[in-house]
Amino acid sequence: MFARSATNPAYGRLWWLNGSAETARPGGRRTPGQLIPAAPADLVAALGALDRKLYVVPSRKLIVVRMGQAAPDRDFDQQLWVRLAQAIA
């Protein structure tokens, strides 16, 4: 669906891709594992200014939008998807 970048397997054509074995974070720091471990592997995300977020999960036919102006907690993405997984199950 989305072509992965050769330099960052978690990024493709302006979308962040969750199903990668490695993620390059801002500042060049690489971490093993998915962008958001608790989220489905087919999640794609648009991450914008003022920490606005758009998540699309085709396997769940799910779209989640965050329209925030203040920066959330550092592990916001992970905690959001832990809670969503519990609610969906």
PyMOL Python script that loads the backbone (N, CA, C, O; Angstrom):
from pymol import cmd

cmd.read_pdbstr("""\
ATOM      1  N   MET A   1       0.819  -1.189   0.000  1.00  0.00           N
ATOM      2  CA  MET A   1       0.000   0.000   0.000  1.00  0.00           C
ATOM      3  C   MET A   1       0.862   1.251   0.000  1.00  0.00           C
ATOM      4  O   MET A   1       0.625   2.152  -0.805  1.00  0.00           O
ATOM      5  N   PHE A   2       1.856   1.335   0.879  1.00  0.00           N
ATOM      6  CA  PHE A   2       2.762   2.471   0.951  1.00  0.00           C
ATOM      7  C   PHE A   2       4.184   1.979   0.736  1.00  0.00           C
ATOM      8  O   PHE A   2       4.573   0.956   1.299  1.00  0.00           O
ATOM      9  N   ALA A   3       4.954   2.681  -0.059  1.00  0.00           N
ATOM     10  CA  ALA A   3       6.352   2.311  -0.285  1.00  0.00           C
ATOM     11  C   ALA A   3       7.181   2.782   0.899  1.00  0.00           C
ATOM     12  O   ALA A   3       7.081   3.935   1.318  1.00  0.00           O
ATOM     13  N   ARG A   4       7.985   1.899   1.427  1.00  0.00           N
ATOM     14  CA  ARG A   4       8.840   2.247   2.566  1.00  0.00           C
ATOM     15  C   ARG A   4      10.097   2.956   2.088  1.00  0.00           C
ATOM     16  O   ARG A   4      10.619   2.664   1.012  1.00  0.00           O
ATOM     17  N   SER A   5      10.570   3.875   2.888  1.00  0.00           N
ATOM     18  CA  SER A   5      11.800   4.601   2.598  1.00  0.00           C
ATOM     19  C   SER A   5      13.002   3.686   2.832  1.00  0.00           C
ATOM     20  O   SER A   5      13.004   2.892   3.772  1.00  0.00           O
ATOM     21  N   ALA A   6      14.006   3.794   1.993  1.00  0.00           N
ATOM     22  CA  ALA A   6      15.216   2.983   2.166  1.00  0.00           C
ATOM     23  C   ALA A   6      15.985   3.388   3.423  1.00  0.00           C
ATOM     24  O   ALA A   6      16.630   2.542   4.042  1.00  0.00           O
ATOM     25  N   THR A   7      15.930   4.652   3.808  1.00  0.00           N
ATOM     26  CA  THR A   7      16.675   5.113   4.985  1.00  0.00           C
ATOM     27  C   THR A   7      15.903   4.958   6.284  1.00  0.00           C
ATOM     28  O   THR A   7      16.504   4.939   7.359  1.00  0.00           O
ATOM     29  N   ASN A   8      14.571   4.846   6.205  1.00  0.00           N
ATOM     30  CA  ASN A   8      13.758   4.674   7.400  1.00  0.00           C
ATOM     31  C   ASN A   8      12.578   3.772   7.054  1.00  0.00           C
ATOM     32  O   ASN A   8      11.619   4.238   6.438  1.00  0.00           O
ATOM     33  N   PRO A   9      12.620   2.500   7.430  1.00  0.00           N
ATOM     34  CA  PRO A   9      11.554   1.573   7.059  1.00  0.00           C
ATOM     35  C   PRO A   9      10.198   1.905   7.685  1.00  0.00           C
ATOM     36  O   PRO A   9       9.184   1.332   7.287  1.00  0.00           O
ATOM     37  N   ALA A  10      10.164   2.816   8.651  1.00  0.00           N
ATOM     38  CA  ALA A  10       8.907   3.190   9.287  1.00  0.00           C
ATOM     39  C   ALA A  10       8.311   4.450   8.661  1.00  0.00           C
ATOM     40  O   ALA A  10       7.392   5.044   9.226  1.00  0.00           O
ATOM     41  N   TYR A  11       8.825   4.863   7.500  1.00  0.00           N
ATOM     42  CA  TYR A  11       8.332   6.085   6.873  1.00  0.00           C
ATOM     43  C   TYR A  11       8.151   5.848   5.386  1.00  0.00           C
ATOM     44  O   TYR A  11       9.032   5.285   4.737  1.00  0.00           O
ATOM     45  N   GLY A  12       7.023   6.269   4.841  1.00  0.00           N
ATOM     46  CA  GLY A  12       6.773   6.081   3.417  1.00  0.00           C
ATOM     47  C   GLY A  12       5.826   7.105   2.847  1.00  0.00           C
ATOM     48  O   GLY A  12       4.652   7.151   3.212  1.00  0.00           O
ATOM     49  N   ARG A  13       6.334   7.925   1.954  1.00  0.00           N
ATOM     50  CA  ARG A  13       5.505   8.907   1.242  1.00  0.00           C
ATOM     51  C   ARG A  13       4.643   9.755   2.171  1.00  0.00           C
ATOM     52  O   ARG A  13       3.427   9.828   1.993  1.00  0.00           O
ATOM     53  N   LEU A  14       5.250  10.385   3.142  1.00  0.00           N
ATOM     54  CA  LEU A  14       4.629  11.293   4.106  1.00  0.00           C
ATOM     55  C   LEU A  14       3.754  10.606   5.153  1.00  0.00           C
ATOM     56  O   LEU A  14       3.063  11.284   5.914  1.00  0.00           O
ATOM     57  N   TRP A  15       3.770   9.287   5.207  1.00  0.00           N
ATOM     58  CA  TRP A  15       3.030   8.526   6.211  1.00  0.00           C
ATOM     59  C   TRP A  15       4.023   7.732   7.055  1.00  0.00           C
ATOM     60  O   TRP A  15       5.017   7.223   6.537  1.00  0.00           O
ATOM     61  N   TRP A  16       3.755   7.630   8.339  1.00  0.00           N
ATOM     62  CA  TRP A  16       4.517   6.757   9.216  1.00  0.00           C
ATOM     63  C   TRP A  16       3.873   5.378   9.174  1.00  0.00           C
ATOM     64  O   TRP A  16       2.653   5.252   9.281  1.00  0.00           O
ATOM     65  N   LEU A  17       4.686   4.358   9.018  1.00  0.00           N
ATOM     66  CA  LEU A  17       4.214   2.984   8.848  1.00  0.00           C
ATOM     67  C   LEU A  17       4.584   2.170  10.083  1.00  0.00           C
ATOM     68  O   LEU A  17       5.733   2.206  10.523  1.00  0.00           O
ATOM     69  N   ASN A  18       3.646   1.452  10.634  1.00  0.00           N
ATOM     70  CA  ASN A  18       3.876   0.797  11.917  1.00  0.00           C
ATOM     71  C   ASN A  18       4.519  -0.572  11.857  1.00  0.00           C
ATOM     72  O   ASN A  18       5.146  -0.960  12.843  1.00  0.00           O
ATOM     73  N   GLY A  19       4.416  -1.322  10.800  1.00  0.00           N
ATOM     74  CA  GLY A  19       4.821  -2.723  10.809  1.00  0.00           C
ATOM     75  C   GLY A  19       6.287  -3.006  10.582  1.00  0.00           C
ATOM     76  O   GLY A  19       6.620  -4.109  10.149  1.00  0.00           O
ATOM     77  N   SER A  20       7.178  -2.079  10.847  1.00  0.00           N
ATOM     78  CA  SER A  20       8.607  -2.260  10.573  1.00  0.00           C
ATOM     79  C   SER A  20       9.339  -2.906  11.734  1.00  0.00           C
ATOM     80  O   SER A  20       8.907  -2.817  12.883  1.00  0.00           O
ATOM     81  N   ALA A  21      10.446  -3.553  11.426  1.00  0.00           N
ATOM     82  CA  ALA A  21      11.294  -4.152  12.462  1.00  0.00           C
ATOM     83  C   ALA A  21      12.164  -3.110  13.149  1.00  0.00           C
ATOM     84  O   ALA A  21      12.688  -3.355  14.235  1.00  0.00           O
ATOM     85  N   GLU A  22      12.319  -1.942  12.516  1.00  0.00           N
ATOM     86  CA  GLU A  22      13.160  -0.867  13.058  1.00  0.00           C
ATOM     87  C   GLU A  22      12.526   0.473  12.703  1.00  0.00           C
ATOM     88  O   GLU A  22      11.897   0.617  11.654  1.00  0.00           O
ATOM     89  N   THR A  23      12.699   1.448  13.586  1.00  0.00           N
ATOM     90  CA  THR A  23      12.159   2.783  13.356  1.00  0.00           C
ATOM     91  C   THR A  23      13.253   3.819  13.563  1.00  0.00           C
ATOM     92  O   THR A  23      13.966   3.773  14.565  1.00  0.00           O
ATOM     93  N   ALA A  24      13.394   4.753  12.627  1.00  0.00           N
ATOM     94  CA  ALA A  24      14.312   5.880  12.795  1.00  0.00           C
ATOM     95  C   ALA A  24      13.506   7.042  13.351  1.00  0.00           C
ATOM     96  O   ALA A  24      12.551   7.501  12.724  1.00  0.00           O
ATOM     97  N   ARG A  25      13.885   7.504  14.503  1.00  0.00           N
ATOM     98  CA  ARG A  25      13.179   8.596  15.177  1.00  0.00           C
ATOM     99  C   ARG A  25      13.806   9.933  14.782  1.00  0.00           C
ATOM    100  O   ARG A  25      14.903   9.962  14.224  1.00  0.00           O
ATOM    101  N   PRO A  26      13.113  11.047  15.071  1.00  0.00           N
ATOM    102  CA  PRO A  26      13.715  12.353  14.802  1.00  0.00           C
ATOM    103  C   PRO A  26      15.079  12.475  15.487  1.00  0.00           C
ATOM    104  O   PRO A  26      15.263  11.996  16.606  1.00  0.00           O
ATOM    105  N   GLY A  27      16.007  13.102  14.826  1.00  0.00           N
ATOM    106  CA  GLY A  27      17.353  13.228  15.361  1.00  0.00           C
ATOM    107  C   GLY A  27      18.256  12.081  14.961  1.00  0.00           C
ATOM    108  O   GLY A  27      19.410  12.033  15.386  1.00  0.00           O
ATOM    109  N   GLY A  28      17.755  11.144  14.147  1.00  0.00           N
ATOM    110  CA  GLY A  28      18.565  10.054  13.648  1.00  0.00           C
ATOM    111  C   GLY A  28      18.668   8.852  14.564  1.00  0.00           C
ATOM    112  O   GLY A  28      19.345   7.881  14.223  1.00  0.00           O
ATOM    113  N   ARG A  29      18.015   8.887  15.716  1.00  0.00           N
ATOM    114  CA  ARG A  29      18.080   7.768  16.655  1.00  0.00           C
ATOM    115  C   ARG A  29      17.241   6.605  16.134  1.00  0.00           C
ATOM    116  O   ARG A  29      16.063   6.782  15.825  1.00  0.00           O
ATOM    117  N   ARG A  30      17.829   5.431  16.036  1.00  0.00           N
ATOM    118  CA  ARG A  30      17.115   4.231  15.571  1.00  0.00           C
ATOM    119  C   ARG A  30      16.758   3.356  16.760  1.00  0.00           C
ATOM    120  O   ARG A  30      17.552   3.164  17.681  1.00  0.00           O
ATOM    121  N   THR A  31      15.539   2.832  16.714  1.00  0.00           N
ATOM    122  CA  THR A  31      15.095   1.930  17.769  1.00  0.00           C
ATOM    123  C   THR A  31      14.539   0.663  17.127  1.00  0.00           C
ATOM    124  O   THR A  31      13.900   0.733  16.077  1.00  0.00           O
ATOM    125  N   PRO A  32      14.774  -0.488  17.743  1.00  0.00           N
ATOM    126  CA  PRO A  32      14.198  -1.722  17.191  1.00  0.00           C
ATOM    127  C   PRO A  32      12.703  -1.751  17.451  1.00  0.00           C
ATOM    128  O   PRO A  32      12.225  -1.189  18.437  1.00  0.00           O
ATOM    129  N   GLY A  33      11.978  -2.395  16.579  1.00  0.00           N
ATOM    130  CA  GLY A  33      10.545  -2.574  16.772  1.00  0.00           C
ATOM    131  C   GLY A  33       9.694  -1.559  16.037  1.00  0.00           C
ATOM    132  O   GLY A  33      10.187  -0.645  15.377  1.00  0.00           O
ATOM    133  N   GLN A  34       8.395  -1.762  16.182  1.00  0.00           N
ATOM    134  CA  GLN A  34       7.404  -0.934  15.511  1.00  0.00           C
ATOM    135  C   GLN A  34       7.386   0.481  16.071  1.00  0.00           C
ATOM    136  O   GLN A  34       7.872   0.741  17.172  1.00  0.00           O
ATOM    137  N   LEU A  35       6.821   1.379  15.294  1.00  0.00           N
ATOM    138  CA  LEU A  35       6.644   2.766  15.716  1.00  0.00           C
ATOM    139  C   LEU A  35       5.796   2.835  16.984  1.00  0.00           C
ATOM    140  O   LEU A  35       6.149   3.533  17.935  1.00  0.00           O
ATOM    141  N   ILE A  36       4.670   2.104  16.995  1.00  0.00           N
ATOM    142  CA  ILE A  36       3.778   2.028  18.158  1.00  0.00           C
ATOM    143  C   ILE A  36       3.510   0.542  18.414  1.00  0.00           C
ATOM    144  O   ILE A  36       2.635  -0.040  17.772  1.00  0.00           O
ATOM    145  N   PRO A  37       4.237  -0.074  19.327  1.00  0.00           N
ATOM    146  CA  PRO A  37       4.125  -1.520  19.530  1.00  0.00           C
ATOM    147  C   PRO A  37       2.710  -2.019  19.825  1.00  0.00           C
ATOM    148  O   PRO A  37       2.356  -3.117  19.395  1.00  0.00           O
ATOM    149  N   ALA A  38       1.899  -1.256  20.537  1.00  0.00           N
ATOM    150  CA  ALA A  38       0.555  -1.710  20.896  1.00  0.00           C
ATOM    151  C   ALA A  38      -0.450  -1.576  19.755  1.00  0.00           C
ATOM    152  O   ALA A  38      -1.551  -2.121  19.834  1.00  0.00           O
ATOM    153  N   ALA A  39      -0.087  -0.864  18.707  1.00  0.00           N
ATOM    154  CA  ALA A  39      -0.998  -0.642  17.578  1.00  0.00           C
ATOM    155  C   ALA A  39      -0.891  -1.780  16.571  1.00  0.00           C
ATOM    156  O   ALA A  39       0.126  -2.472  16.523  1.00  0.00           O
ATOM    157  N   PRO A  40      -1.929  -1.978  15.767  1.00  0.00           N
ATOM    158  CA  PRO A  40      -1.857  -3.002  14.721  1.00  0.00           C
ATOM    159  C   PRO A  40      -0.712  -2.719  13.744  1.00  0.00           C
ATOM    160  O   PRO A  40      -0.368  -1.564  13.495  1.00  0.00           O
ATOM    161  N   ALA A  41      -0.136  -3.776  13.202  1.00  0.00           N
ATOM    162  CA  ALA A  41       1.013  -3.639  12.299  1.00  0.00           C
ATOM    163  C   ALA A  41       0.677  -2.872  11.031  1.00  0.00           C
ATOM    164  O   ALA A  41       1.562  -2.263  10.428  1.00  0.00           O
ATOM    165  N   ASP A  42      -0.593  -2.890  10.611  1.00  0.00           N
ATOM    166  CA  ASP A  42      -0.946  -2.191   9.371  1.00  0.00           C
ATOM    167  C   ASP A  42      -1.339  -0.729   9.595  1.00  0.00           C
ATOM    168  O   ASP A  42      -1.814  -0.073   8.668  1.00  0.00           O
ATOM    169  N   LEU A  43      -1.148  -0.216  10.801  1.00  0.00           N
ATOM    170  CA  LEU A  43      -1.431   1.190  11.078  1.00  0.00           C
ATOM    171  C   LEU A  43      -0.530   2.086  10.243  1.00  0.00           C
ATOM    172  O   LEU A  43       0.667   1.828  10.113  1.00  0.00           O
ATOM    173  N   VAL A  44      -1.109   3.139   9.678  1.00  0.00           N
ATOM    174  CA  VAL A  44      -0.351   4.219   9.056  1.00  0.00           C
ATOM    175  C   VAL A  44      -0.773   5.490   9.772  1.00  0.00           C
ATOM    176  O   VAL A  44      -1.926   5.624  10.182  1.00  0.00           O
ATOM    177  N   ALA A  45       0.163   6.427   9.923  1.00  0.00           N
ATOM    178  CA  ALA A  45      -0.133   7.629  10.695  1.00  0.00           C
ATOM    179  C   ALA A  45       0.419   8.866  10.019  1.00  0.00           C
ATOM    180  O   ALA A  45       1.509   8.852   9.448  1.00  0.00           O
ATOM    181  N   ALA A  46      -0.351   9.932  10.096  1.00  0.00           N
ATOM    182  CA  ALA A  46       0.127  11.257   9.715  1.00  0.00           C
ATOM    183  C   ALA A  46       0.324  12.005  11.025  1.00  0.00           C
ATOM    184  O   ALA A  46      -0.612  12.147  11.812  1.00  0.00           O
ATOM    185  N   LEU A  47       1.536  12.481  11.255  1.00  0.00           N
ATOM    186  CA  LEU A  47       1.874  13.158  12.502  1.00  0.00           C
ATOM    187  C   LEU A  47       2.196  14.599  12.173  1.00  0.00           C
ATOM    188  O   LEU A  47       3.168  14.876  11.471  1.00  0.00           O
ATOM    189  N   GLY A  48       1.376  15.533  12.680  1.00  0.00           N
ATOM    190  CA  GLY A  48       1.485  16.909  12.244  1.00  0.00           C
ATOM    191  C   GLY A  48       1.877  17.898  13.323  1.00  0.00           C
ATOM    192  O   GLY A  48       2.224  17.539  14.448  1.00  0.00           O
ATOM    193  N   ALA A  49       1.807  19.149  12.931  1.00  0.00           N
ATOM    194  CA  ALA A  49       2.142  20.267  13.814  1.00  0.00           C
ATOM    195  C   ALA A  49       1.220  20.262  15.033  1.00  0.00           C
ATOM    196  O   ALA A  49       0.085  19.788  14.973  1.00  0.00           O
ATOM    197  N   LEU A  50       1.733  20.799  16.134  1.00  0.00           N
ATOM    198  CA  LEU A  50       0.999  20.875  17.398  1.00  0.00           C
ATOM    199  C   LEU A  50       0.543  19.503  17.876  1.00  0.00           C
ATOM    200  O   LEU A  50      -0.460  19.374  18.577  1.00  0.00           O
ATOM    201  N   ASP A  51       1.291  18.491  17.487  1.00  0.00           N
ATOM    202  CA  ASP A  51       1.054  17.101  17.875  1.00  0.00           C
ATOM    203  C   ASP A  51      -0.311  16.580  17.450  1.00  0.00           C
ATOM    204  O   ASP A  51      -0.901  15.737  18.126  1.00  0.00           O
ATOM    205  N   ARG A  52      -0.810  17.085  16.328  1.00  0.00           N
ATOM    206  CA  ARG A  52      -2.039  16.542  15.753  1.00  0.00           C
ATOM    207  C   ARG A  52      -1.696  15.224  15.085  1.00  0.00           C
ATOM    208  O   ARG A  52      -0.620  15.068  14.507  1.00  0.00           O
ATOM    209  N   LYS A  53      -2.631  14.266  15.169  1.00  0.00           N
ATOM    210  CA  LYS A  53      -2.349  12.920  14.675  1.00  0.00           C
ATOM    211  C   LYS A  53      -3.557  12.364  13.938  1.00  0.00           C
ATOM    212  O   LYS A  53      -4.705  12.599  14.316  1.00  0.00           O
ATOM    213  N   LEU A  54      -3.271  11.628  12.885  1.00  0.00           N
ATOM    214  CA  LEU A  54      -4.290  10.892  12.150  1.00  0.00           C
ATOM    215  C   LEU A  54      -3.777   9.466  12.016  1.00  0.00           C
ATOM    216  O   LEU A  54      -2.715   9.233  11.438  1.00  0.00           O
ATOM    217  N   TYR A  55      -4.531   8.516  12.550  1.00  0.00           N
ATOM    218  CA  TYR A  55      -4.168   7.104  12.476  1.00  0.00           C
ATOM    219  C   TYR A  55      -5.200   6.392  11.601  1.00  0.00           C
ATOM    220  O   TYR A  55      -6.400   6.625  11.743  1.00  0.00           O
ATOM    221  N   VAL A  56      -4.739   5.531  10.703  1.00  0.00           N
ATOM    222  CA  VAL A  56      -5.621   4.740   9.859  1.00  0.00           C
ATOM    223  C   VAL A  56      -5.216   3.274  10.023  1.00  0.00           C
ATOM    224  O   VAL A  56      -4.045   2.925   9.870  1.00  0.00           O
ATOM    225  N   VAL A  57      -6.190   2.428  10.334  1.00  0.00           N
ATOM    226  CA  VAL A  57      -5.940   0.990  10.494  1.00  0.00           C
ATOM    227  C   VAL A  57      -6.894   0.252   9.553  1.00  0.00           C
ATOM    228  O   VAL A  57      -8.042  -0.009   9.914  1.00  0.00           O
ATOM    229  N   PRO A  58      -6.423  -0.086   8.346  1.00  0.00           N
ATOM    230  CA  PRO A  58      -7.295  -0.740   7.372  1.00  0.00           C
ATOM    231  C   PRO A  58      -7.910  -2.053   7.862  1.00  0.00           C
ATOM    232  O   PRO A  58      -9.075  -2.324   7.571  1.00  0.00           O
ATOM    233  N   SER A  59      -7.159  -2.870   8.595  1.00  0.00           N
ATOM    234  CA  SER A  59      -7.675  -4.169   9.040  1.00  0.00           C
ATOM    235  C   SER A  59      -8.847  -4.036  10.002  1.00  0.00           C
ATOM    236  O   SER A  59      -9.675  -4.941  10.103  1.00  0.00           O
ATOM    237  N   ARG A  60      -8.921  -2.926  10.701  1.00  0.00           N
ATOM    238  CA  ARG A  60     -10.010  -2.683  11.657  1.00  0.00           C
ATOM    239  C   ARG A  60     -11.065  -1.720  11.115  1.00  0.00           C
ATOM    240  O   ARG A  60     -12.064  -1.440  11.778  1.00  0.00           O
ATOM    241  N   LYS A  61     -10.826  -1.213   9.887  1.00  0.00           N
ATOM    242  CA  LYS A  61     -11.711  -0.183   9.312  1.00  0.00           C
ATOM    243  C   LYS A  61     -11.882   0.953  10.316  1.00  0.00           C
ATOM    244  O   LYS A  61     -12.995   1.369  10.635  1.00  0.00           O
ATOM    245  N   LEU A  62     -10.740   1.439  10.802  1.00  0.00           N
ATOM    246  CA  LEU A  62     -10.712   2.398  11.904  1.00  0.00           C
ATOM    247  C   LEU A  62      -9.877   3.616  11.545  1.00  0.00           C
ATOM    248  O   LEU A  62      -8.786   3.494  10.988  1.00  0.00           O
ATOM    249  N   ILE A  63     -10.399   4.785  11.869  1.00  0.00           N
ATOM    250  CA  ILE A  63      -9.664   6.042  11.748  1.00  0.00           C
ATOM    251  C   ILE A  63      -9.755   6.744  13.096  1.00  0.00           C
ATOM    252  O   ILE A  63     -10.838   6.874  13.667  1.00  0.00           O
ATOM    253  N   VAL A  64      -8.611   7.194  13.599  1.00  0.00           N
ATOM    254  CA  VAL A  64      -8.558   7.904  14.875  1.00  0.00           C
ATOM    255  C   VAL A  64      -7.860   9.239  14.626  1.00  0.00           C
ATOM    256  O   VAL A  64      -6.818   9.293  13.973  1.00  0.00           O
ATOM    257  N   VAL A  65      -8.449  10.321  15.156  1.00  0.00           N
ATOM    258  CA  VAL A  65      -7.887  11.661  14.982  1.00  0.00           C
ATOM    259  C   VAL A  65      -7.653  12.277  16.352  1.00  0.00           C
ATOM    260  O   VAL A  65      -8.503  12.187  17.238  1.00  0.00           O
ATOM    261  N   ARG A  66      -6.492  12.905  16.519  1.00  0.00           N
ATOM    262  CA  ARG A  66      -6.199  13.678  17.729  1.00  0.00           C
ATOM    263  C   ARG A  66      -5.968  15.114  17.300  1.00  0.00           C
ATOM    264  O   ARG A  66      -5.043  15.405  16.542  1.00  0.00           O
ATOM    265  N   MET A  67      -6.812  16.010  17.789  1.00  0.00           N
ATOM    266  CA  MET A  67      -6.688  17.430  17.474  1.00  0.00           C
ATOM    267  C   MET A  67      -6.258  18.170  18.736  1.00  0.00           C
ATOM    268  O   MET A  67      -7.061  18.882  19.339  1.00  0.00           O
ATOM    269  N   GLY A  68      -5.020  18.010  19.134  1.00  0.00           N
ATOM    270  CA  GLY A  68      -4.539  18.647  20.347  1.00  0.00           C
ATOM    271  C   GLY A  68      -3.652  19.827  20.039  1.00  0.00           C
ATOM    272  O   GLY A  68      -3.072  19.916  18.957  1.00  0.00           O
ATOM    273  N   GLN A  69      -3.547  20.724  20.983  1.00  0.00           N
ATOM    274  CA  GLN A  69      -2.624  21.836  20.828  1.00  0.00           C
ATOM    275  C   GLN A  69      -1.495  21.769  21.841  1.00  0.00           C
ATOM    276  O   GLN A  69      -0.454  22.400  21.660  1.00  0.00           O
ATOM    277  N   ALA A  70      -1.695  21.019  22.889  1.00  0.00           N
ATOM    278  CA  ALA A  70      -0.641  20.835  23.880  1.00  0.00           C
ATOM    279  C   ALA A  70      -0.015  19.468  23.662  1.00  0.00           C
ATOM    280  O   ALA A  70      -0.695  18.514  23.284  1.00  0.00           O
ATOM    281  N   ALA A  71       1.265  19.384  23.899  1.00  0.00           N
ATOM    282  CA  ALA A  71       1.952  18.103  23.728  1.00  0.00           C
ATOM    283  C   ALA A  71       1.447  17.118  24.773  1.00  0.00           C
ATOM    284  O   ALA A  71       1.421  17.438  25.962  1.00  0.00           O
ATOM    285  N   PRO A  72       1.042  15.917  24.342  1.00  0.00           N
ATOM    286  CA  PRO A  72       0.597  14.900  25.302  1.00  0.00           C
ATOM    287  C   PRO A  72       1.805  14.267  25.990  1.00  0.00           C
ATOM    288  O   PRO A  72       2.952  14.611  25.707  1.00  0.00           O
ATOM    289  N   ASP A  73       1.524  13.347  26.885  1.00  0.00           N
ATOM    290  CA  ASP A  73       2.599  12.608  27.550  1.00  0.00           C
ATOM    291  C   ASP A  73       3.493  11.948  26.508  1.00  0.00           C
ATOM    292  O   ASP A  73       3.065  11.694  25.382  1.00  0.00           O
ATOM    293  N   ARG A  74       4.713  11.678  26.883  1.00  0.00           N
ATOM    294  CA  ARG A  74       5.708  11.119  25.971  1.00  0.00           C
ATOM    295  C   ARG A  74       5.268   9.781  25.363  1.00  0.00           C
ATOM    296  O   ARG A  74       5.561   9.506  24.200  1.00  0.00           O
ATOM    297  N   ASP A  75       4.582   8.967  26.127  1.00  0.00           N
ATOM    298  CA  ASP A  75       4.157   7.656  25.626  1.00  0.00           C
ATOM    299  C   ASP A  75       2.678   7.661  25.228  1.00  0.00           C
ATOM    300  O   ASP A  75       2.007   6.633  25.320  1.00  0.00           O
ATOM    301  N   PHE A  76       2.176   8.803  24.791  1.00  0.00           N
ATOM    302  CA  PHE A  76       0.767   8.951  24.413  1.00  0.00           C
ATOM    303  C   PHE A  76       0.329   7.908  23.396  1.00  0.00           C
ATOM    304  O   PHE A  76      -0.697   7.255  23.587  1.00  0.00           O
ATOM    305  N   ASP A  77       1.091   7.739  22.316  1.00  0.00           N
ATOM    306  CA  ASP A  77       0.706   6.803  21.260  1.00  0.00           C
ATOM    307  C   ASP A  77       0.542   5.390  21.806  1.00  0.00           C
ATOM    308  O   ASP A  77      -0.467   4.734  21.546  1.00  0.00           O
ATOM    309  N   GLN A  78       1.518   4.927  22.550  1.00  0.00           N
ATOM    310  CA  GLN A  78       1.469   3.572  23.102  1.00  0.00           C
ATOM    311  C   GLN A  78       0.268   3.412  24.030  1.00  0.00           C
ATOM    312  O   GLN A  78      -0.469   2.432  23.917  1.00  0.00           O
ATOM    313  N   GLN A  79       0.062   4.352  24.940  1.00  0.00           N
ATOM    314  CA  GLN A  79      -1.044   4.246  25.893  1.00  0.00           C
ATOM    315  C   GLN A  79      -2.400   4.339  25.198  1.00  0.00           C
ATOM    316  O   GLN A  79      -3.344   3.655  25.593  1.00  0.00           O
ATOM    317  N   LEU A  80      -2.508   5.176  24.171  1.00  0.00           N
ATOM    318  CA  LEU A  80      -3.750   5.266  23.405  1.00  0.00           C
ATOM    319  C   LEU A  80      -4.101   3.916  22.802  1.00  0.00           C
ATOM    320  O   LEU A  80      -5.244   3.469  22.897  1.00  0.00           O
ATOM    321  N   TRP A  81      -3.113   3.257  22.175  1.00  0.00           N
ATOM    322  CA  TRP A  81      -3.393   1.986  21.503  1.00  0.00           C
ATOM    323  C   TRP A  81      -3.569   0.839  22.468  1.00  0.00           C
ATOM    324  O   TRP A  81      -4.266  -0.120  22.136  1.00  0.00           O
ATOM    325  N   VAL A  82      -2.981   0.886  23.636  1.00  0.00           N
ATOM    326  CA  VAL A  82      -3.269  -0.121  24.676  1.00  0.00           C
ATOM    327  C   VAL A  82      -4.733  -0.022  25.056  1.00  0.00           C
ATOM    328  O   VAL A  82      -5.430  -1.033  25.138  1.00  0.00           O
ATOM    329  N   ARG A  83      -5.201   1.198  25.289  1.00  0.00           N
ATOM    330  CA  ARG A  83      -6.595   1.402  25.691  1.00  0.00           C
ATOM    331  C   ARG A  83      -7.573   1.085  24.556  1.00  0.00           C
ATOM    332  O   ARG A  83      -8.625   0.491  24.796  1.00  0.00           O
ATOM    333  N   LEU A  84      -7.238   1.475  23.331  1.00  0.00           N
ATOM    334  CA  LEU A  84      -8.108   1.162  22.197  1.00  0.00           C
ATOM    335  C   LEU A  84      -8.211  -0.349  21.982  1.00  0.00           C
ATOM    336  O   LEU A  84      -9.291  -0.858  21.681  1.00  0.00           O
ATOM    337  N   ALA A  85      -7.109  -1.061  22.132  1.00  0.00           N
ATOM    338  CA  ALA A  85      -7.132  -2.523  21.973  1.00  0.00           C
ATOM    339  C   ALA A  85      -8.063  -3.156  23.009  1.00  0.00           C
ATOM    340  O   ALA A  85      -8.784  -4.104  22.695  1.00  0.00           O
ATOM    341  N   GLN A  86      -8.053  -2.640  24.237  1.00  0.00           N
ATOM    342  CA  GLN A  86      -8.937  -3.157  25.261  1.00  0.00           C
ATOM    343  C   GLN A  86     -10.399  -2.860  24.934  1.00  0.00           C
ATOM    344  O   GLN A  86     -11.273  -3.697  25.158  1.00  0.00           O
ATOM    345  N   ALA A  87     -10.658  -1.671  24.404  1.00  0.00           N
ATOM    346  CA  ALA A  87     -12.033  -1.270  24.085  1.00  0.00           C
ATOM    347  C   ALA A  87     -12.572  -2.038  22.881  1.00  0.00           C
ATOM    348  O   ALA A  87     -13.759  -2.360  22.835  1.00  0.00           O
ATOM    349  N   ILE A  88     -11.712  -2.334  21.905  1.00  0.00           N
ATOM    350  CA  ILE A  88     -12.133  -3.014  20.687  1.00  0.00           C
ATOM    351  C   ILE A  88     -12.370  -4.498  20.923  1.00  0.00           C
ATOM    352  O   ILE A  88     -13.238  -5.103  20.295  1.00  0.00           O
ATOM    353  N   ALA A  89     -11.593  -5.081  21.832  1.00  0.00           N
ATOM    354  CA  ALA A  89     -11.675  -6.543  22.065  1.00  0.00           C
ATOM    355  C   ALA A  89     -13.005  -6.991  22.613  1.00  0.00           C
ATOM    356  O   ALA A  89     -13.204  -8.182  22.852  1.00  0.00           O
TER     357      ALA A  89
END
""", "prot")
cmd.dss("prot")
cmd.show_as("cartoon", "prot")
cmd.util.cbc("prot")
cmd.orient("prot")
